[in-house]
């Protein structure tokens, strides 16, 4: 029944669309726009991110451990790429 921290590091360049490459061309927008976490099949955290977040976003949030179950974090970016990681939480 205690809260525990969930730490998530998403490896992603998080391009704002404002930077330019060495040839002066605009580097297109490419950001993680959605991140969600489920625990035991229920959504426990959701975030909508914007261009103000740094590359490789790091998030920390807390979840209450009521029972053992699967903790899954999923993200997607504005180009349709996505990622998912799963951990099993054991409550004793």
Secondary structure, DSSP 8 states (H G I E B T S, - for coil): --EEEEEEE-----B-S--B-TTS-B---B-EEEEEEEETTEEEEEEE--TTS-SS-EEEEEEE--S-EEEEEEEEETTS-EEEEEEEE---
